[in-house]
Amino acid sequence: MTTDLQVEDLDHLGIVAGMIDEFVLVEQLNERLGADSREKVSAGVAVKAMILNG
């Protein structure tokens, strides 16, 4: 029986994402910046993505 495995190196991203979630950063940014009806992604989620992707 052969099992195919795929391994990805996530480095520190899990830790950083966890800290962003623990600090409730996305929600805080969304609360302060508000929302626009044209948004597909909230400002908080966009900032989190920029932090994680460098």
C-alpha positions in Angstrom: 0.0 0.0 0.0 1.5 3.3 -1.1 0.4 6.6 0.5 1.1 9.9 -1.3 2.1 12.7 1.1 2.5 16.4 0.3 4.6 18.4 2.7 4.7 22.2 2.8 7.0 24.4 4.9 4.9 27.1 6.5 7.8 28.6 8.5 6.4 31.1 11.0 3.1 31.9 9.3 1.0 29.8 11.6 2.4 31.6 14.6 2.0 35.0 13.1 -1.6 34.2 12.0 -2.4 32.9 15.4 -1.1 36.1 17.1 -3.1 38.3 14.7 -6.2 36.2 15.6 -5.4 36.4 19.3 -5.0 40.2 19.2 -8.3 40.4 17.3 -6.5 42.7 14.8 -8.8 42.0 11.9 -11.9 42.9 13.8 -10.3 46.0 15.4 -9.3 47.3 11.9 -12.7 46.6 10.5 -14.4 48.4 13.4 -12.1 51.5 13.0 -12.1 51.7 9.2 -15.7 50.7 8.6 -17.0 48.9 5.5 -17.8 49.8 2.0 -20.6 48.0 0.0 -18.2 47.5 -2.9 -15.7 45.5 -0.8 -15.1 41.9 -1.6 -12.6 41.6 1.2 -12.6 43.6 4.4 -9.7 46.0 5.3 -8.8 43.8 8.2 -8.5 40.6 6.1 -6.5 42.5 3.5 -4.0 43.8 6.2 -3.7 40.3 7.6 -2.9 38.9 4.1 -0.3 41.7 3.6 1.4 40.9 6.9 1.5 37.1 6.1 2.7 37.5 2.5 5.3 40.2 3.4 
